[in-house]
Amino acid sequence: MAKLTKKQKAQAEAVEGKDNLTVEEAISIIKSNATAKFDETIEIAMNLGVDPRHADQMVRGTVSLPAGTGKTVRVGVFARGAKAEEAQAAGADVVGAEDLMEQVQAGNINFDRCIATPDMMPIVGRLGKILGPRNLMPNPKVGTVTMDVKEAVEAAKGGQVQFRAEKAGVVHAGVGKASFSEADLAKNIRAFVDAVSKAKPAGAKGTYMKQVAVSSTMGRGVTVDIVSATGNG
C-alpha cells in the first residue's frame, strides 16, 4: 500500500471519526483541507434509494445555485434565424445548425452545456452517440430543449447545475469553489439537496436520501447529516 504524504495524513486525521456533521461543520473541515495550488471545486455526492435503470425511478433535474458555481460555462446552441440571434445576444459561445453539427462530428465540442430549439432536434439527434456519453444531449425535462433560448442560456451561464442519478443511484455535482464563503457554500449545498429532494420519482421505495457527502477536488469526503442538509436542522 502506498505511503501517505504528510498532507494526506493531515487530511485523513482532520476527517477521521467525523460523520454526519452539520453542513457548516463539514464545510469548515473541507475548506481548511483544500490546500491545493488551484481553487478546488467543492463537490457533493448523494446516495439515493433508487434504481435509475427503471424509468419510474430516474432522478434528473436542474437547480440554480444561489451563489453560482464559480465556473465559466461555455454554452452551445442549436438554432436558426431569430432564435440563433437571440442565443448570441444572450451570451452563447457557439451557435449554429448543420454547421455546428459538423463541428461536433469532427470532434470540436467547444461547449459545456448544449441547448436546442425543438425544430433542431432531428439534427441534434444524429449526435446522440457523441453528446450522450458526455451528458450534453439537450433534454426538454431539464429545459435544454426550448424555444426560450435566452432564458436557457442565461440560466446556464448564471449558476444552473444539471443533475441525474447514475447506475448505483448516486447523484453528484460541483456546488462551488473552496474560495467561496462558508455561508455561500452552505446555501448552495442546501439548494442542491432541496432540488434533488423535490425530484423524488414516483417509483422510489423506502428511504430516498440514504447519504450525503461533501468533498473538495483533492480532499477527503465527510458525510453530512441529512436533516442539516435539507435545511430543517
C-alpha positions in Angstrom: 0.0 0.0 0.0 1.4 3.4 -1.0 2.6 5.6 1.9 0.6 8.7 2.6 2.3 12.1 2.2 2.3 14.5 5.2 -0.5 16.4 3.6 -2.6 13.3 3.0 -2.0 12.2 6.6 -3.1 15.6 7.9 -6.3 15.4 5.8 -7.1 11.9 6.9 -6.7 12.9 10.6 -8.9 16.0 10.1 -11.9 13.9 9.0 -11.2 10.7 11.0 -14.2 9.7 13.1 -16.2 12.6 11.8 -19.5 11.5 10.3 -23.0 13.1 10.0 -21.7 16.6 10.5 -23.9 19.7 10.1 -23.4 21.4 6.7 -21.5 24.2 8.4 -19.1 21.8 10.2 -18.5 19.8 7.0 -17.7 23.0 5.0 -15.3 24.2 7.7 -13.3 21.0 7.6 -13.4 20.7 3.8 -12.3 24.3 3.3 -9.4 24.0 5.7 -8.2 20.9 3.9 -8.5 22.4 0.4 -4.8 23.4 0.2 -4.1 22.7 -3.5 -2.4 25.3 -5.6 -5.7 25.9 -7.5 -9.2 26.8 -6.3 -10.6 23.4 -5.6 -14.2 22.6 -6.5 -16.5 21.7 -3.6 -18.4 18.6 -4.6 -21.5 16.9 -3.3 -22.4 13.2 -3.7 -25.8 11.9 -2.7 -26.6 8.2 -2.4 -30.3 7.7 -3.2 -32.6 4.7 -2.7 -33.4 4.4 -6.4 -32.5 2.2 -9.3 -32.3 4.5 -12.3 -32.5 1.6 -14.7 -36.2 1.7 -14.1 -37.9 4.7 -15.8 -40.1 5.4 -12.8 -37.0 5.7 -10.5 -34.9 8.1 -12.7 -33.8 11.2 -10.9 -32.9 14.2 -13.0 -33.3 17.9 -13.0 -31.7 21.3 -12.7 -31.0 23.8 -9.9 -29.8 27.4 -9.9 -27.2 27.7 -7.1 -27.8 30.9 -5.2 -24.1 31.8 -5.1 -23.3 30.4 -8.6 -20.8 27.7 -9.4 -17.6 29.7 -9.7 -17.1 28.1 -13.1 -17.2 29.7 -16.5 -19.7 27.6 -18.5 -19.4 27.5 -22.3 -22.9 27.2 -23.9 -23.6 25.8 -27.4 -27.0 26.4 -29.0 -28.5 24.7 -32.0 -30.9 27.3 -33.5 -31.6 29.2 -36.7 -32.6 32.7 -37.7 -34.1 34.9 -35.0 -33.6 32.2 -32.3 -29.9 32.0 -33.2 -29.6 35.8 -32.9 -31.4 35.6 -29.5 -28.9 33.0 -28.3 -25.9 35.1 -29.4 -27.3 38.2 -27.7 -27.8 36.2 -24.5 -24.1 35.2 -24.5 -24.0 31.8 -26.1 -20.4 30.8 -27.0 -21.2 28.8 -30.2 -24.5 28.9 -32.2 -25.3 27.1 -35.4 -27.3 24.3 -37.1 -25.8 21.9 -39.7 -22.5 23.7 -39.4 -22.4 23.2 -35.6 -23.4 19.5 -36.1 -20.4 19.1 -38.5 -18.1 20.7 -35.9 -19.3 18.2 -33.2 -18.9 15.3 -35.6 -15.3 16.4 -36.3 -14.6 16.3 -32.5 -14.8 20.1 -31.9 -17.0 20.3 -28.9 -16.5 23.8 -27.6 -19.2 23.9 -25.0 -20.1 22.5 -21.6 -23.9 22.8 -21.9 -25.9 22.2 -25.1 -29.3 23.9 -25.8 -31.5 23.4 -28.8 -34.8 24.7 -30.1 -37.3 21.9 -30.7 -37.0 22.1 -34.6 -33.3 21.4 -34.3 -33.7 18.0 -32.6 -33.7 16.0 -35.9 -30.1 17.4 -36.4 -29.1 17.1 -32.8 -30.5 13.5 -32.7 -27.7 12.4 -35.1 -25.2 13.4 -32.5 -26.6 11.2 -29.7 -23.6 8.9 -29.7 -21.2 11.8 -29.2 -23.2 14.1 -26.9 -25.0 11.4 -24.9 -21.9 9.9 -23.2 -20.7 13.4 -22.3 -24.1 14.2 -20.7 -24.5 17.0 -23.2 -27.7 15.8 -25.0 -30.4 18.5 -24.9 -33.5 17.3 -23.0 -36.9 19.1 -22.5 -37.0 17.7 -18.9 -34.1 19.9 -17.9 -35.0 22.9 -20.0 -32.4 22.5 -22.7 -34.8 21.8 -25.5 -36.8 25.1 -25.5 -37.9 28.0 -27.6 -36.9 30.3 -24.8 -33.2 30.1 -25.7 -32.5 33.5 -23.9 -33.6 32.2 -20.6 -31.8 28.8 -21.1 -28.5 30.5 -22.0 -28.7 32.9 -19.1 -29.6 30.1 -16.6 -26.6 28.0 -17.8 -24.3 31.0 -17.5 -25.7 32.1 -14.2 -25.0 29.1 -12.0 -27.5 26.5 -13.1 -26.4 22.9 -12.4 -27.9 19.8 -14.0 -28.0 16.5 -12.1 -29.0 12.9 -12.9 -28.8 9.7 -11.0 -26.1 7.3 -12.2 -26.3 3.5 -12.2 -25.8 3.0 -8.5 -28.3 5.7 -7.6 -25.6 8.3 -7.0 -26.1 12.0 -7.8 -23.1 14.2 -7.8 -22.2 17.8 -8.8 -19.9 20.7 -8.1 -21.6 23.2 -5.7 -19.0 26.0 -5.6 -15.3 26.6 -5.0 -13.1 26.5 -1.9 -12.7 30.2 -2.2 -16.4 30.7 -1.6 -17.5 31.9 1.9 -18.9 29.2 4.2 -22.3 30.9 4.1 -22.4 30.8 0.2 -21.3 27.1 0.2 -24.0 26.2 2.7 -26.7 28.0 0.7 -25.6 26.2 -2.5 -25.5 22.7 -0.8 -28.9 23.2 0.7 -30.3 24.4 -2.6 -28.9 21.4 -4.4 -30.2 18.9 -1.8 -33.6 20.6 -1.9 -33.8 20.2 -5.7 -32.8 16.5 -5.6 -35.4 16.0 -2.8 -38.1 17.6 -5.0 -37.1 15.4 -7.9 -38.0 12.2 -6.0 -39.5 9.9 -8.6 -42.9 8.1 -8.2 -41.2 4.7 -8.2 -38.8 5.4 -5.3 -39.5 3.0 -2.4 -38.2 3.1 1.2 -35.6 5.7 2.2 -35.0 8.1 -0.6 -31.9 10.0 0.7 -29.5 7.5 2.1 -26.3 9.5 2.5 -25.0 13.0 1.6 -21.2 13.6 1.5 -19.1 16.7 0.7 -15.5 16.9 -0.5 -13.1 19.1 -2.4 -11.3 18.1 -5.6 -8.2 16.9 -3.9 -9.5 16.3 -0.4 -11.3 13.5 1.5 -15.1 13.5 1.9 -17.1 13.8 5.0 -20.7 12.7 5.5 -23.4 15.3 6.3 -26.4 15.0 8.4 -29.4 14.8 6.1 -31.6 16.9 8.3 -29.0 19.6 8.3 -28.5 19.4 4.5 -32.2 19.8 3.9 -32.2 23.0 6.0 -34.5 21.6 8.6 -31.8 21.2 11.2 
